[in-house]
Amino acid sequence: MHLNAAEKKQFRAIGHDLKPVVTVADKGLTEGVVNETLRALHDHELIKIKFVVGDRALKQQLITELCQQTEAELIQTIGNMALIYKPAKKPHPMLSNVMTPPS
């Protein structure tokens, strides 16, 4: 999956108002974190994740690993937040952040 610049720009605009639905902390990428991320991606397609780790390099490594494990594409990182996207096979119009952006 490869998104062009216009799609990423649109997703960044949608993601601006999103709240983080998953938090990655000291224990790193546990099975529970990966499963919750997959569930959230399945429901919402575009999600924000908060990383509460002290080291910048570790944070970037965790973001990369999470995107690989979930087969999601990184849209943007700002501070401790990462915005990732994975299209749903059958998106639910009422849950998808892409189909019905939050008001």
OpenMM code with the backbone's topology and positions (N, CA, C; nanometers):
from openmm import Vec3, app, unit

residues = "MET HIS LEU ASN ALA ALA GLU LYS LYS GLN PHE ARG ALA ILE GLY HIS ASP LEU LYS PRO VAL VAL THR VAL ALA ASP LYS GLY LEU THR GLU GLY VAL VAL ASN GLU THR LEU ARG ALA LEU HIS ASP HIS GLU LEU ILE LYS ILE LYS PHE VAL VAL GLY ASP ARG ALA LEU LYS GLN GLN LEU ILE THR GLU LEU CYS GLN GLN THR GLU ALA GLU LEU ILE GLN THR ILE GLY ASN MET ALA LEU ILE TYR LYS PRO ALA LYS LYS PRO HIS PRO MET LEU SER ASN VAL MET THR PRO PRO SER".split()
positions = [
    Vec3(0.0861, -0.1174, 0.0000),
    Vec3(0.0000, 0.0000, 0.0000),
    Vec3(0.0905, 0.1233, 0.0000),
    Vec3(0.0600, 0.2123, -0.0908),
    Vec3(0.1362, 0.3368, -0.0968),
    Vec3(0.0385, 0.4512, -0.1195),
    Vec3(0.0449, 0.5476, -0.0318),
    Vec3(-0.0426, 0.6642, -0.0420),
    Vec3(0.0330, 0.7787, -0.1068),
    Vec3(-0.0366, 0.8551, -0.1888),
    Vec3(0.0282, 0.9720, -0.2486),
    Vec3(0.0218, 1.0895, -0.1510),
    Vec3(0.0871, 1.1982, -0.1879),
    Vec3(0.0975, 1.3146, -0.0987),
    Vec3(-0.0391, 1.3758, -0.0674),
    Vec3(-0.1287, 1.3785, -0.1653),
    Vec3(-0.2616, 1.4366, -0.1437),
    Vec3(-0.3431, 1.3533, -0.0443),
    Vec3(-0.3330, 1.2212, -0.0548),
    Vec3(-0.4044, 1.1340, 0.0393),
    Vec3(-0.3500, 1.1520, 0.1810),
    Vec3(-0.2182, 1.1576, 0.1935),
    Vec3(-0.1581, 1.1773, 0.3257),
    Vec3(-0.2001, 1.3113, 0.3852),
    Vec3(-0.2050, 1.4142, 0.3021),
    Vec3(-0.2467, 1.5465, 0.3492),
    Vec3(-0.3903, 1.5419, 0.3997),
    Vec3(-0.4775, 1.4729, 0.3264),
    Vec3(-0.6174, 1.4584, 0.3679),
    Vec3(-0.6259, 1.3825, 0.5006),
    Vec3(-0.5486, 1.2749, 0.5149),
    Vec3(-0.5505, 1.1967, 0.6383),
    Vec3(-0.4944, 1.2762, 0.7557),
    Vec3(-0.3925, 1.3595, 0.7326),
    Vec3(-0.3394, 1.4439, 0.8401),
    Vec3(-0.4452, 1.5422, 0.8878),
    Vec3(-0.5229, 1.5980, 0.7944),
    Vec3(-0.6299, 1.6908, 0.8316),
    Vec3(-0.7361, 1.6205, 0.9149),
    Vec3(-0.7728, 1.4988, 0.8754),
    Vec3(-0.8714, 1.4214, 0.9523),
    Vec3(-0.8136, 1.3860, 1.0889),
    Vec3(-0.6877, 1.3432, 1.0913),
    Vec3(-0.6235, 1.2983, 1.2151),
    Vec3(-0.6003, 1.4072, 1.3164),
    Vec3(-0.6008, 1.5310, 1.2731),
    Vec3(-0.5750, 1.6436, 1.3652),
    Vec3(-0.6699, 1.6421, 1.4843),
    Vec3(-0.7966, 1.6108, 1.4619),
    Vec3(-0.8961, 1.6145, 1.5694),
    Vec3(-0.9165, 1.4803, 1.6399),
    Vec3(-0.8461, 1.3768, 1.5965),
    Vec3(-0.8626, 1.2458, 1.6589),
    Vec3(-0.7928, 1.2400, 1.7943),
    Vec3(-0.8485, 1.1621, 1.8832),
    Vec3(-0.7861, 1.1340, 2.0126),
    Vec3(-0.7126, 1.0004, 2.0009),
    Vec3(-0.6024, 0.9821, 2.0744),
    Vec3(-0.5327, 0.8538, 2.0680),
    Vec3(-0.6197, 0.7410, 2.1233),
    Vec3(-0.6223, 0.6281, 2.0514),
    Vec3(-0.7034, 0.5148, 2.0942),
    Vec3(-0.6181, 0.4020, 2.1516),
    Vec3(-0.4866, 0.4106, 2.1314),
    Vec3(-0.3930, 0.3107, 2.1838),
    Vec3(-0.2761, 0.3864, 2.2447),
    Vec3(-0.2256, 0.3347, 2.3579),
    Vec3(-0.1075, 0.3930, 2.4214),
    Vec3(-0.0003, 0.2855, 2.4343),
    Vec3(0.1197, 0.3181, 2.3897),
    Vec3(0.2348, 0.2292, 2.4038),
    Vec3(0.3229, 0.2901, 2.5120),
    Vec3(0.3477, 0.2126, 2.6177),
    Vec3(0.4245, 0.2648, 2.7315),
    Vec3(0.5506, 0.1807, 2.7539),
    Vec3(0.5939, 0.1727, 2.8792),
    Vec3(0.7206, 0.1099, 2.9163),
    Vec3(0.7355, -0.0349, 2.8703),
    Vec3(0.6271, -0.1098, 2.8654),
    Vec3(0.6363, -0.2513, 2.8277),
    Vec3(0.6515, -0.2707, 2.6775),
    Vec3(0.6405, -0.1652, 2.6011),
    Vec3(0.6632, -0.1738, 2.4570),
    Vec3(0.5459, -0.2360, 2.3827),
    Vec3(0.5786, -0.3060, 2.2762),
    Vec3(0.4758, -0.3654, 2.1907),
    Vec3(0.4406, -0.5053, 2.2402),
    Vec3(0.3485, -0.5105, 2.3323),
    Vec3(0.3012, -0.6395, 2.3813),
    Vec3(0.1987, -0.6939, 2.2827),
    Vec3(0.1637, -0.8191, 2.3006),
    Vec3(0.0614, -0.8809, 2.2155),
    Vec3(-0.0707, -0.8062, 2.2282),
    Vec3(-0.1031, -0.7613, 2.3488),
    Vec3(-0.2263, -0.6864, 2.3714),
    Vec3(-0.2285, -0.5541, 2.2967),
    Vec3(-0.1162, -0.4837, 2.2942),
    Vec3(-0.1079, -0.3559, 2.2230),
    Vec3(-0.1267, -0.3781, 2.0731),
    Vec3(-0.0612, -0.4792, 2.0189),
    Vec3(-0.0730, -0.5081, 1.8757),
    Vec3(-0.2161, -0.5486, 1.8415),
    Vec3(-0.2767, -0.6335, 1.9244),
    Vec3(-0.4146, -0.6766, 1.8990),
    Vec3(-0.5125, -0.5599, 1.9073),
    Vec3(-0.4960, -0.4727, 2.0049),
    Vec3(-0.5840, -0.3565, 2.0180),
    Vec3(-0.5652, -0.2603, 1.9005),
    Vec3(-0.4421, -0.2466, 1.8540),
    Vec3(-0.4163, -0.1625, 1.7372),
    Vec3(-0.4841, -0.2203, 1.6134),
    Vec3(-0.4742, -0.3512, 1.5955),
    Vec3(-0.5406, -0.4166, 1.4814),
    Vec3(-0.6918, -0.3995, 1.4882),
    Vec3(-0.7486, -0.4136, 1.6078),
    Vec3(-0.8934, -0.3964, 1.6235),
    Vec3(-0.9346, -0.2542, 1.5903),
    Vec3(-0.8573, -0.1574, 1.6408),
    Vec3(-0.8889, -0.0169, 1.6155),
    Vec3(-0.8751, 0.0163, 1.4669),
    Vec3(-0.7720, -0.0372, 1.4016),
    Vec3(-0.7553, -0.0149, 1.2580),
    Vec3(-0.8698, -0.0770, 1.1791),
    Vec3(-0.9129, -0.1952, 1.2213),
    Vec3(-1.0254, -0.2614, 1.1541),
    Vec3(-1.1515, -0.1770, 1.1632),
    Vec3(-1.1755, -0.1184, 1.2793),
    Vec3(-1.2963, -0.0379, 1.3005),
    Vec3(-1.2852, 0.1013, 1.2383),
    Vec3(-1.1714, 0.1670, 1.2578),
    Vec3(-1.1604, 0.3096, 1.2266),
    Vec3(-1.0713, 0.3433, 1.1066),
    Vec3(-0.9875, 0.2522, 1.0639),
    Vec3(-0.8943, 0.2680, 0.9512),
    Vec3(-0.7815, 0.3676, 0.9789),
    Vec3(-0.8130, 0.4827, 1.0301),
    Vec3(-0.7139, 0.5866, 1.0592),
    Vec3(-0.7168, 0.6119, 1.2097),
    Vec3(-0.6033, 0.5867, 1.2776),
    Vec3(-0.6011, 0.6021, 1.4230),
    Vec3(-0.4763, 0.6772, 1.4674),
    Vec3(-0.4879, 0.7340, 1.5860),
    Vec3(-0.3768, 0.8031, 1.6500),
    Vec3(-0.3308, 0.7177, 1.7678),
    Vec3(-0.1991, 0.7039, 1.7817),
    Vec3(-0.1394, 0.6236, 1.8890),
    Vec3(-0.0445, 0.7116, 1.9684),
    Vec3(-0.0531, 0.7003, 2.0997),
    Vec3(0.0345, 0.7769, 2.1887),
    Vec3(0.1488, 0.6865, 2.2355),
    Vec3(0.2710, 0.7374, 2.2283),
    Vec3(0.3889, 0.6639, 2.2733),
    Vec3(0.4462, 0.7338, 2.3955),
    Vec3(0.4443, 0.6638, 2.5099),
    Vec3(0.4954, 0.7187, 2.6348),
    Vec3(0.6254, 0.6451, 2.6684),
    Vec3(0.7255, 0.6710, 2.5858),
    Vec3(0.8592, 0.6162, 2.6084),
    Vec3(0.9551, 0.7344, 2.6048),
    Vec3(1.0583, 0.7280, 2.6852),
    Vec3(1.1455, 0.8432, 2.6998),
    Vec3(1.2399, 0.8681, 2.5840),
    Vec3(1.2884, 0.7639, 2.5227),
    Vec3(1.3936, 0.7757, 2.4227),
    Vec3(1.3350, 0.7965, 2.2826),
    Vec3(1.3853, 0.8960, 2.2121),
    Vec3(1.3364, 0.9280, 2.0782),
    Vec3(1.3626, 0.8142, 1.9790),
    Vec3(1.4817, 0.7562, 1.9864),
    Vec3(1.5171, 0.6463, 1.8958),
    Vec3(1.4299, 0.5236, 1.9225),
    Vec3(1.4049, 0.4949, 2.0508),
    Vec3(1.3185, 0.3824, 2.0866),
    Vec3(1.1768, 0.4058, 2.0365),
    Vec3(1.1288, 0.5274, 2.0503),
    Vec3(0.9940, 0.5615, 2.0024),
    Vec3(0.9835, 0.5365, 1.8521),
    Vec3(1.0822, 0.5812, 1.7761),
    Vec3(1.0799, 0.5625, 1.6312),
    Vec3(1.0861, 0.4148, 1.5951),
    Vec3(1.1652, 0.3391, 1.6698),
    Vec3(1.1752, 0.1948, 1.6468),
    Vec3(1.0410, 0.1264, 1.6740),
    Vec3(0.9743, 0.1641, 1.7836),
    Vec3(0.8449, 0.1056, 1.8178),
    Vec3(0.7385, 0.1403, 1.7128),
    Vec3(0.7412, 0.2630, 1.6619),
    Vec3(0.6463, 0.3034, 1.5579),
    Vec3(0.6672, 0.2186, 1.4333),
    Vec3(0.7920, 0.2025, 1.3936),
    Vec3(0.8242, 0.1220, 1.2747),
    Vec3(0.7799, -0.0225, 1.2931),
    Vec3(0.8107, -0.0812, 1.4096),
    Vec3(0.7727, -0.2200, 1.4377),
    Vec3(0.6214, -0.2375, 1.4382),
    Vec3(0.5500, -0.1431, 1.4989),
    Vec3(0.4038, -0.1522, 1.5055),
    Vec3(0.3438, -0.1448, 1.3653),
    Vec3(0.3948, -0.0567, 1.2835),
    Vec3(0.3445, -0.0461, 1.1460),
    Vec3(0.3715, -0.1747, 1.0676),
    Vec3(0.4871, -0.2346, 1.0891),
    Vec3(0.5188, -0.3601, 1.0213),
    Vec3(0.4282, -0.4732, 1.0692),
    Vec3(0.4099, -0.4845, 1.2008),
    Vec3(0.3292, -0.5936, 1.2557),
    Vec3(0.1823, -0.5821, 1.2184),
    Vec3(0.1327, -0.4608, 1.2021),
    Vec3(-0.0090, -0.4405, 1.1703),
    Vec3(-0.0318, -0.4164, 1.0213),
    Vec3(0.0769, -0.4085, 0.9442),
    Vec3(0.0710, -0.3803, 0.8006),
    Vec3(0.0008, -0.2473, 0.7731),
    Vec3(0.0258, -0.1501, 0.8601),
    Vec3(-0.0331, -0.0172, 0.8468),
    Vec3(0.0719, 0.0785, 0.7915),
    Vec3(0.0249, 0.1893, 0.7379),
    Vec3(0.1159, 0.2899, 0.6850),
    Vec3(0.1204, 0.4092, 0.7795),
    Vec3(0.2416, 0.4527, 0.8086),
    Vec3(0.2610, 0.5706, 0.8924),
    Vec3(0.2273, 0.6951, 0.8116),
    Vec3(0.1374, 0.7758, 0.8645),
    Vec3(0.0983, 0.8997, 0.7980),
    Vec3(0.1803, 1.0161, 0.8522),
    Vec3(0.1946, 1.0199, 0.9865),
    Vec3(0.2618, 1.1346, 1.0466),
    Vec3(0.3007, 1.1022, 1.1900),
    Vec3(0.4108, 1.1622, 1.2351),
    Vec3(0.4458, 1.1603, 1.3776),
    Vec3(0.4671, 1.3042, 1.4216),
    Vec3(0.4083, 1.3362, 1.5346),
    Vec3(0.4292, 1.4668, 1.5970),
    Vec3(0.4457, 1.4419, 1.7460),
    Vec3(0.5616, 1.4773, 1.7980),
    Vec3(0.5867, 1.4566, 1.9406),
    Vec3(0.5743, 1.3099, 1.9767),
    Vec3(0.4846, 1.2804, 2.0704),
    Vec3(0.4633, 1.1434, 2.1154),
    Vec3(0.3479, 1.0747, 2.0441),
    Vec3(0.2950, 1.1347, 1.9392),
    Vec3(0.1800, 1.0799, 1.8678),
    Vec3(0.2197, 1.0300, 1.7296),
    Vec3(0.1578, 0.9192, 1.6904),
    Vec3(0.1746, 0.8678, 1.5549),
    Vec3(0.0357, 0.8479, 1.4956),
    Vec3(0.0214, 0.8834, 1.3708),
    Vec3(-0.1034, 0.8659, 1.2979),
    Vec3(-0.0779, 0.7577, 1.1947),
    Vec3(-0.1556, 0.6472, 1.2022),
    Vec3(-0.1354, 0.5372, 1.1089),
    Vec3(-0.2667, 0.5021, 1.0396),
    Vec3(-0.2533, 0.4399, 0.9224),
    Vec3(-0.3693, 0.4080, 0.8397),
    Vec3(-0.3568, 0.2676, 0.7830),
    Vec3(-0.4680, 0.1971, 0.7858),
    Vec3(-0.4782, 0.0673, 0.7198),
    Vec3(-0.6217, 0.0553, 0.6688),
    Vec3(-0.6390, 0.0436, 0.5364),
    Vec3(-0.7753, 0.0354, 0.4839),
    Vec3(-0.8440, -0.0928, 0.5286),
    Vec3(-0.9706, -0.0821, 0.5637),
    Vec3(-1.0489, -0.1984, 0.6042),
    Vec3(-1.0999, -0.2694, 0.4790),
    Vec3(-1.1118, -0.4014, 0.4886),
    Vec3(-1.1665, -0.4770, 0.3758),
    Vec3(-1.3120, -0.4399, 0.3521),
    Vec3(-1.3869, -0.4265, 0.4598),
    Vec3(-1.5260, -0.3837, 0.4528),
    Vec3(-1.5449, -0.2715, 0.5539),
    Vec3(-1.5159, -0.1472, 0.5159),
    Vec3(-1.5263, -0.0367, 0.6119),
    Vec3(-1.6696, -0.0136, 0.6584),
    Vec3(-1.6834, 0.0122, 0.7852),
    Vec3(-1.8135, 0.0429, 0.8442),
    Vec3(-1.8312, 0.1944, 0.8389),
    Vec3(-1.9302, 0.2435, 0.7644),
    Vec3(-1.9436, 0.3882, 0.7457),
    Vec3(-1.9607, 0.4680, 0.8744),
    Vec3(-2.0185, 0.4080, 0.9770),
    Vec3(-2.0406, 0.4816, 1.1023),
    Vec3(-1.9161, 0.4827, 1.1918),
    Vec3(-1.8220, 0.3907, 1.1704),
    Vec3(-1.7026, 0.3816, 1.2548),
    Vec3(-1.5778, 0.4387, 1.1882),
    Vec3(-1.5704, 0.4312, 1.0580),
    Vec3(-1.4518, 0.4717, 0.9857),
    Vec3(-1.4257, 0.6221, 1.0009),
    Vec3(-1.3029, 0.6550, 1.0394),
    Vec3(-1.2635, 0.7955, 1.0487),
    Vec3(-1.2392, 0.8542, 0.9093),
    Vec3(-1.2158, 0.7690, 0.8116),
    Vec3(-1.1894, 0.8146, 0.6758),
    Vec3(-1.3204, 0.8454, 0.6023),
    Vec3(-1.4215, 0.7614, 0.6217),
    Vec3(-1.5479, 0.7798, 0.5524),
    Vec3(-1.6341, 0.8886, 0.6157),
    Vec3(-1.6315, 0.8961, 0.7477),
    Vec3(-1.7083, 0.9984, 0.8194),
    Vec3(-1.6170, 1.0676, 0.9184),
    Vec3(-1.5424, 1.1676, 0.8726),
    Vec3(-1.4509, 1.2370, 0.9624),
    Vec3(-1.5253, 1.2952, 1.0827),
    Vec3(-1.4613, 1.2934, 1.2009),
    Vec3(-1.5247, 1.3485, 1.3198),
    Vec3(-1.5526, 1.4980, 1.3029),
    Vec3(-1.6600, 1.5427, 1.3635),
    Vec3(-1.6955, 1.6844, 1.3519),
    Vec3(-1.6368, 1.7660, 1.4645),
] * unit.nanometer
topology = app.Topology()
chain = topology.addChain("A")
for resn in residues:
    res = topology.addResidue(resn, chain)
    for name in ("N", "CA", "C"):
        topology.addAtom(name, app.Element.getBySymbol(name[0]), res)
